[in-house]
Amino acid sequence: MNKKFLSVILFSALMVGTAGTFTSCKDYDDDIENLQGQITSNKDAIAALESQIKSGEWVSSVTSTTNGIVVTLGNGTSYTITNGEKGEAGKDGVTPKIAVNNDKIQVSYDNGTTWTDLISLEDLKGEAGDAAATPTFSVGEDGHIYVQYGEDGEKTDLGVSTGGIYYVEDGVKLTIHIPNKDGEYEDIVLPRAASISSIKAVTVSSAAVLSEGADIELTYGKAADNGKYFDGTAFKKGDILLPSKEAKNVISAQVNPTIADATVYNFYLANSKGSSIFTLSEATPNMTEEPLTRVATANKGIYDMGITFVSGVTEAQIKAAKGAYAIATKDAYDNEVLSSYDVTVDVKAATTTTLDVTVTTQEVEINKELDLNDCVDMKNVIDVQYYFATNQTAAVDAAKATITGTKIKGEVANKTVVVSVKYLTYDGEVKDATKTITVKFINPATENAFTQTLVLNADASKNVLTFDVTSLIGNTTSSAPSFFTNIGNAKFTAAAKDKNSNTDKAKGDDAVGITAPVAVATADASTTPNGYYKHTLTYRVNNATVIPGTYEAELTYGSSPVNTVKLTLIVEENVASYDFKPLDLYFTGTNATAYGTPANSKITYNLKGLFGITTWDNIAFTETVPESYKDADGIQWTANAWLADATSGGITVDKVATKNEAAKTGNFGGAYEARSLKATYTPYANKNLTATAYDFTLTIKSSVFEGSLNYVKKVKNEYVTGDNKTINVAAANAKATLKAEEIRGITKTNVIYFGNSHLTDAYVASVSVALEGDAAKQYLDLAGDFTNDDVTITPKANVTIPGDGKTVTCYVRVSVVDEWGKTKTVDVPVVLQ
């Protein structure tokens, strides 16, 4: 069958926020039209999927049906895509699901409940090659699905027949293969997780402290004699021995955004040339009981991956592999995302091997897996095997215990098995560990009977966690005090750091900022809607000190028997509710302008006016004072600090720069000079909550100078531009009058003033009137000022209008000097005729 590969189907818009470069040699709009035109029944579903994916959604699951598939997105929306008129279902009438799992290509006909192995990636790859290459799939003329590794690999028949839709899950990429009405396959590629925008290699210490970068030391051995790995793979004397996946090293990565599920991505190491002889296993969330800290942050977004060599490498390749590498991955559309080259790999030939059992007894809940590697400390181990000795047969059967790889699981509680360990040394010798691991299978922990969640909002609208425990006592009694015998304090379920006191809190310590009730509160039956007694417990939360997280408390009740129930208390933040934001009135981007209050040689202002916030006690400010410098004339210029303290928000700014020639000093950094500042909002002044920092620059300006000043007249209660003042020089008592009310100013803070009124309110220091320009000085005289309301404008004695014109236009200038020392002017036209 022919195949048309539509690798993005209008999803190229997804690439916003994704590192890497996307290139294309096709017109995807044409492909979309072709695809939607040919598969009429899927037109609406595809268009809707396109819209959702563009908005940042991803596929959370795909379910096979007898006539196609159902695609469900991360937001819960589902879309059905059906076989076209040429399509046929797969085995048993169900669409086949192909997946690249655990280094194998597998097929499932029951939506992943069971899988059938088709081929291993190692067999498909052949010799060691590009670690970043991926399998590609197609349907042959015989109706079988074929796979090849990379672009140049040989096609291999998977033995899976299909005449209709099939789909492949490979890392973050979901490819839906749809036959159109002509029997040709169109491929739709969708992401199985949010796009990763950045990767950073990190190291997580035993104390749960996070540091940037990773140093990895890999070792290899050389067989002293013929032998076998524990999976039966043979090696010969002199062969290079590589650590198996059971004995791999671990590398950690921090992934952003944290909403991206890194477990579905395929990661690899690459040097600056894009090559590597290492392979990384599937990413798993990094789990620690301590919150990872630079100071104290959660381990959100941290993933672990096993690192080892690709198979088939030579000793020469290994020895040349030392150097710096980046952790890399590709998104669903093959855009590559790289970390910095922050992984340093050192490769050494091992000379010794040790394996110590460090945990000899371990409990695990039934039907849950325990990784036995967590019970041992290995160094230079080539391979490891956990197994049951023959004397454990009866115990294993009783517990229904199994070991798969390094994981053990049992199905029957209160049964114990003993696990033996053997390992392969650097030179191929098989050795037994000196200690065994005793594993006891236990019942699952009692589920928490009651759970309450408190979401901290900016308005402090709720600060209690109330549990209704009526069901424990029944609805017909009011004797709660004697029935409920003990109310426990809320306790940390995991270690945390109290940032207020800088004291580490251990698992089981009493919660900070959560107060337990002294008794169960009982509402009388007559006051409840159903006529029963209601019994409640209320834990009070101090928003100013609480640490967000999950807590547990125990409530003891009854007498014969005495029972204990667990209460789960969850404290979360609604960060979106925190109303700290810059006000558009003052900001253009991160640049703010304010005007302040002039007083003597200074201007005062409070920075809090720049932001929208409910409680100003929770905001603090810092500034960056410009550095002093010496100019060419030897003047040492220094800027004064604006902020008096961090919390009040008050600043004092110099009106103008000053200079002392004698002392060779000067002062700058005042009005009309931008200053870098930072505002930090801490909800409830609780340093354990998410603080918001905003960096900005502020320029203090004059509200008068930045405002308007106009010559006006009033028409029907509105101010418009005033008419020209006209003087007939031949008339008796020729003159014009300029009134103070005809000069109108509006400051940037919306204070209206006139030539002689409201000047103090507007911070106007003085108003003066003068002739402007040579013509005015030649032809006009002025008398009076706005102190007495009017200014009289008269022609000079014996003035004569030039013979070559009938009029002369002159100007009278009104100057307003403000308290900032700035001058604002407006010119009034005077026409002589």
GIFENSUL-V183991 format. One record per backbone hydrogen bond with DSSP energy under -0.5 kcal/mol. NH is the residue of the N-H (numbers start at 1). CO is the residue of the C=O. E is the energy in kcal/mol with one decimal. If there is no record, write none. Layout:
NH_CO_E / NH_CO_E
This chain:
4_185_-3.5 / 5_3_-0.5 / 6_4_-0.8 / 7_5_-0.9 / 11_8_-2.4 / 13_10_-0.7 / 14_11_-2.3 / 15_12_-1.6 / 16_13_-1.1 / 18_15_-2.5 / 19_17_-0.5 / 19_196_-0.6 / 23_21_-0.5 / 28_26_-1.0 / 31_27_-1.5 / 32_28_-2.5 / 33_29_-2.3 / 34_30_-2.3 / 35_31_-3.1 / 36_32_-3.2 / 37_33_-2.1 / 38_34_-1.9 / 39_35_-2.1 / 40_38_-0.8 / 42_39_-1.6 / 43_40_-1.6 / 46_42_-2.7 / 47_43_-2.4 / 48_44_-2.4 / 49_45_-2.6 / 50_46_-2.8 / 51_47_-2.1 / 52_48_-2.3 / 53_49_-2.9 / 54_50_-2.2 / 55_51_-1.3 / 56_53_-1.7 / 57_52_-2.0 / 59_191_-3.1 / 60_72_-2.6 / 61_72_-1.8 / 63_70_-2.5 / 65_68_-2.8 / 68_65_-0.8 / 69_81_-2.6 / 70_63_-2.4 / 71_79_-3.4 / 72_61_-2.8 / 72_70_-0.6 / 73_77_-3.0 / 74_58_-2.3 / 76_73_-2.0 / 79_71_-2.5 / 81_69_-2.6 / 83_67_-1.9 / 87_84_-1.3 / 93_90_-1.9 / 94_91_-2.1 / 95_65_-1.9 / 97_108_-2.3 / 98_96_-0.5 / 98_167_-3.1 / 99_106_-2.2 / 100_169_-2.6 / 101_99_-0.8 / 101_104_-2.0 / 104_101_-2.1 / 105_119_-3.1 / 106_99_-2.8 / 106_104_-0.5 / 107_116_-2.0 / 108_97_-2.3 / 113_110_-1.1 / 116_107_-2.3 / 118_105_-3.0 / 119_105_-1.3 / 121_103_-2.7 / 122_103_-0.5 / 124_120_-2.1 / 125_121_-3.0 / 126_122_-2.0 / 133_130_-1.3 / 136_148_-2.7 / 138_146_-2.1 / 140_138_-0.5 / 140_144_-2.7 / 143_140_-2.0 / 145_160_-2.4 / 146_138_-3.6 / 147_156_-2.2 / 148_136_-2.1 / 150_134_-1.9 / 150_148_-0.7 / 153_149_-0.6 / 156_147_-3.0 / 158_145_-2.5 / 161_159_-0.5 / 162_143_-2.4 / 163_88_-0.7 / 166_177_-1.6 / 167_96_-1.4 / 168_175_-2.3 / 169_98_-2.7 / 170_168_-0.6 / 170_173_-2.7 / 173_170_-2.1 / 174_172_-0.5 / 174_190_-2.7 / 175_168_-2.5 / 175_173_-0.5 / 176_174_-0.6 / 176_188_-3.1 / 177_166_-2.9 / 177_175_-0.6 / 178_176_-0.6 / 178_186_-3.1 / 180_184_-3.2 / 183_180_-2.2 / 185_2_-1.7 / 186_178_-3.1 / 187_4_-0.9 / 188_176_-2.7 / 189_6_-0.5 / 189_187_-0.5 / 190_174_-3.0 / 190_188_-0.5 / 192_172_-2.7 / 197_256_-2.5 / 198_256_-1.8 / 200_254_-1.8 / 202_252_-2.1 / 203_211_-2.8 / 205_203_-0.6 / 205_209_-2.4 / 208_205_-2.0 / 210_293_-1.8 / 211_203_-2.1 / 213_201_-3.2 / 214_342_-2.3 / 216_214_-0.5 / 216_344_-3.2 / 218_216_-0.6 / 218_346_-2.8 / 220_348_-1.5 / 221_241_-2.8 / 222_426_-0.8 / 223_239_-2.6 / 224_427_-2.9 / 227_235_-2.4 / 229_233_-3.2 / 232_229_-1.9 / 235_227_-2.9 / 238_223_-2.7 / 239_236_-2.6 / 241_221_-2.8 / 242_240_-0.5 / 243_219_-0.6 / 244_382_-3.1 / 247_244_-1.4 / 248_245_-0.8 / 249_307_-1.4 / 251_305_-3.1 / 252_202_-0.8 / 253_303_-2.5 / 254_200_-3.4 / 255_253_-0.5 / 255_301_-2.9 / 256_198_-2.2 / 260_257_-1.8 / 262_260_-1.2 / 264_261_-1.4 / 265_262_-1.4 / 267_265_-0.6 / 268_328_-2.3 / 270_326_-2.0 / 271_275_-2.2 / 274_271_-2.5 / 279_308_-3.2 / 280_267_-0.6 / 281_306_-2.5 / 283_265_-0.5 / 284_304_-2.3 / 286_302_-2.7 / 288_286_-0.5 / 293_208_-0.8 / 297_292_-2.3 / 302_299_-1.5 / 303_253_-2.6 / 304_284_-3.4 / 305_251_-2.6 / 307_249_-2.4 / 308_279_-2.0 / 310_277_-2.7 / 313_310_-1.0 / 318_314_-2.3 / 319_315_-2.5 / 320_316_-1.4 / 321_318_-1.6 / 322_319_-0.5 / 323_345_-1.9 / 325_343_-2.9 / 326_270_-3.0 / 328_268_-3.2 / 328_326_-0.5 / 329_337_-1.7 / 330_266_-0.6 / 331_335_-2.1 / 334_331_-2.0 / 337_329_-2.9 / 339_327_-1.9 / 342_340_-2.7 / 343_325_-2.1 / 344_214_-2.9 / 344_342_-0.6 / 345_323_-2.8 / 345_343_-0.6 / 346_216_-3.0 / 346_344_-0.5 / 348_218_-2.6 / 350_220_-2.8 / 350_348_-0.5 / 354_379_-2.1 / 356_377_-2.5 / 358_356_-0.8 / 358_375_-1.8 / 359_375_-2.1 / 360_358_-0.5 / 362_438_-2.7 / 364_440_-2.3 / 366_442_-2.5 / 367_410_-3.6 / 368_365_-1.5 / 370_408_-2.2 / 372_370_-0.8 / 372_406_-3.1 / 374_371_-1.8 / 375_372_-1.9 / 376_373_-1.2 / 377_356_-2.9 / 378_376_-0.5 / 379_354_-2.5 / 382_380_-0.5 / 382_424_-2.4 / 383_424_-0.9 / 385_422_-2.8 / 386_405_-0.5 / 387_420_-2.3 / 389_387_-0.5 / 389_418_-0.5 / 392_389_-2.3 / 393_390_-1.3 / 396_392_-2.9 / 397_393_-2.4 / 398_394_-2.3 / 399_395_-2.0 / 400_396_-1.0 / 401_396_-2.1 / 402_409_-2.5 / 404_407_-3.0 / 406_404_-0.5 / 407_404_-2.4 / 408_370_-2.3 / 409_402_-2.3 / 411_399_-2.4 / 412_399_-1.5 / 414_441_-2.8 / 415_412_-0.6 / 415_441_-0.7 / 417_439_-2.4 / 419_437_-3.1 / 420_387_-3.1 / 422_385_-2.3 / 423_431_-3.0 / 424_383_-3.0 / 425_423_-0.5 / 425_429_-2.9 / 428_425_-2.1 / 431_423_-3.0 / 433_421_-3.0 / 437_419_-2.5 / 438_360_-3.6 / 438_436_-0.5 / 439_417_-2.9 / 439_437_-0.6 / 440_362_-2.2 / 440_438_-0.5 / 441_415_-2.8 / 442_364_-2.1 / 449_566_-0.7 / 450_566_-1.4 / 452_568_-2.4 / 454_570_-3.4 / 455_453_-0.5 / 456_454_-0.6 / 456_572_-3.2 / 457_455_-0.5 / 460_457_-1.5 / 465_539_-2.8 / 467_537_-3.2 / 469_467_-0.8 / 469_535_-2.2 / 470_535_-0.5 / 472_469_-1.5 / 473_469_-0.6 / 473_470_-1.2 / 474_470_-2.1 / 480_478_-1.2 / 483_479_-1.3 / 484_480_-2.9 / 485_483_-0.9 / 485_556_-1.2 / 486_556_-1.4 / 488_486_-0.6 / 488_554_-2.6 / 491_552_-2.4 / 492_509_-2.7 / 493_550_-1.4 / 495_289_-1.0 / 496_505_-2.9 / 498_496_-0.5 / 498_503_-2.3 / 499_497_-1.0 / 502_498_-1.8 / 503_498_-1.1 / 505_496_-4.0 / 508_492_-2.5 / 509_506_-2.4 / 511_490_-3.2 / 513_511_-0.5 / 515_540_-3.0 / 521_536_-3.0 / 523_534_-2.9 / 527_524_-2.0 / 528_525_-1.1 / 531_528_-1.2 / 533_475_-1.8 / 534_523_-1.5 / 536_521_-2.8 / 537_467_-2.4 / 539_465_-2.9 / 539_537_-0.5 / 540_515_-2.1 / 541_463_-3.2 / 542_513_-3.3 / 543_541_-0.9 / 545_542_-1.7 / 546_542_-2.3 / 547_512_-0.7 / 548_546_-0.6 / 549_571_-1.5 / 551_569_-3.2 / 552_491_-2.0 / 553_567_-2.3 / 555_565_-2.7 / 556_486_-2.6 / 556_554_-0.5 / 557_563_-2.6 / 558_483_-2.2 / 560_561_-0.7 / 563_557_-3.1 / 563_561_-0.5 / 565_555_-2.4 / 567_553_-3.4 / 568_450_-2.8 / 569_551_-2.8 / 569_567_-0.6 / 570_452_-2.6 / 570_568_-0.5 / 571_549_-2.9 / 571_569_-0.5 / 572_454_-3.2 / 572_570_-0.6 / 574_456_-2.5 / 575_573_-0.9 / 577_574_-1.9 / 578_574_-0.5 / 578_575_-1.3 / 579_577_-0.5 / 581_579_-0.6 / 581_612_-1.0 / 583_610_-2.6 / 586_583_-1.8 / 587_583_-1.3 / 588_591_-2.8 / 591_588_-1.9 / 592_590_-0.6 / 592_697_-3.5 / 593_586_-2.0 / 594_699_-1.9 / 597_604_-3.1 / 599_602_-3.1 / 602_599_-2.3 / 603_653_-2.5 / 604_597_-2.8 / 605_651_-1.8 / 607_605_-0.5 / 607_649_-3.3 / 609_606_-1.8 / 610_607_-2.2 / 611_608_-1.5 / 612_581_-3.0 / 613_611_-0.6 / 616_614_-0.6 / 618_615_-1.4 / 619_616_-1.4 / 620_680_-2.2 / 621_646_-2.9 / 622_678_-2.1 / 624_676_-2.7 / 625_623_-0.6 / 629_637_-1.9 / 631_635_-2.2 / 634_631_-2.0 / 636_664_-2.6 / 637_629_-3.3 / 637_635_-0.8 / 638_666_-2.3 / 640_668_-0.8 / 644_650_-1.6 / 649_645_-0.6 / 651_605_-3.1 / 652_642_-1.9 / 653_603_-3.3 / 655_601_-2.2 / 658_667_-1.3 / 660_665_-3.3 / 661_659_-0.6 / 664_660_-1.2 / 665_660_-1.7 / 666_636_-2.1 / 667_658_-3.0 / 668_638_-1.7 / 671_654_-2.6 / 672_700_-2.7 / 673_670_-1.5 / 675_698_-2.2 / 676_624_-0.6 / 677_696_-3.3 / 678_622_-2.6 / 679_694_-2.5 / 680_620_-3.0 / 681_692_-3.1 / 682_618_-3.2 / 682_680_-0.5 / 683_681_-0.5 / 685_682_-2.4 / 686_683_-2.6 / 687_685_-0.8 / 689_686_-2.0 / 691_689_-0.6 / 692_681_-2.4 / 693_691_-0.5 / 694_679_-2.8 / 696_677_-2.7 / 697_590_-2.2 / 698_675_-2.5 / 699_592_-1.9 / 701_594_-2.8 / 701_699_-0.5 / 706_702_-2.2 / 707_704_-0.7 / 708_746_-2.6 / 710_744_-2.7 / 712_710_-0.6 / 712_742_-2.8 / 713_720_-2.4 / 715_713_-0.6 / 715_718_-3.5 / 718_715_-1.3 / 720_713_-2.8 / 720_718_-0.5 / 722_711_-2.1 / 725_829_-2.7 / 727_831_-2.7 / 729_727_-0.9 / 731_728_-1.7 / 734_731_-1.1 / 736_793_-2.4 / 738_791_-3.1 / 739_737_-0.6 / 740_789_-2.1 / 742_739_-1.7 / 743_740_-1.6 / 744_710_-2.6 / 744_742_-0.7 / 745_753_-3.0 / 746_708_-2.1 / 747_751_-2.5 / 748_703_-2.2 / 750_747_-2.0 / 752_750_-0.5 / 753_745_-2.4 / 754_757_-2.2 / 755_740_-2.3 / 755_743_-0.9 / 757_754_-0.6 / 762_758_-1.3 / 763_760_-1.3 / 764_759_-3.1 / 765_763_-0.5 / 765_817_-2.4 / 766_817_-1.8 / 768_815_-2.5 / 770_813_-2.3 / 772_811_-2.5 / 773_771_-0.5 / 777_773_-1.8 / 778_774_-1.8 / 779_775_-2.2 / 780_776_-2.5 / 781_794_-2.8 / 783_792_-1.9 / 788_785_-1.2 / 789_786_-1.1 / 790_788_-1.2 / 791_738_-2.3 / 792_783_-2.8 / 793_736_-3.3 / 794_781_-2.2 / 794_792_-0.5 / 796_779_-2.7 / 799_796_-1.5 / 805_802_-1.5 / 808_832_-2.2 / 810_808_-0.6 / 810_830_-3.7 / 811_772_-0.7 / 812_828_-2.3 / 813_770_-3.1 / 813_811_-0.5 / 814_826_-2.8 / 815_768_-2.8 / 815_813_-0.6 / 816_824_-3.5 / 817_766_-2.4 / 817_815_-0.5 / 818_816_-0.5 / 818_822_-2.8 / 819_763_-2.5 / 821_818_-1.8 / 824_816_-3.1 / 826_814_-1.8 / 828_812_-3.1 / 829_827_-0.6 / 830_810_-3.2 / 831_725_-3.9 / 832_808_-3.5 / 832_830_-0.5 / 833_727_-2.5
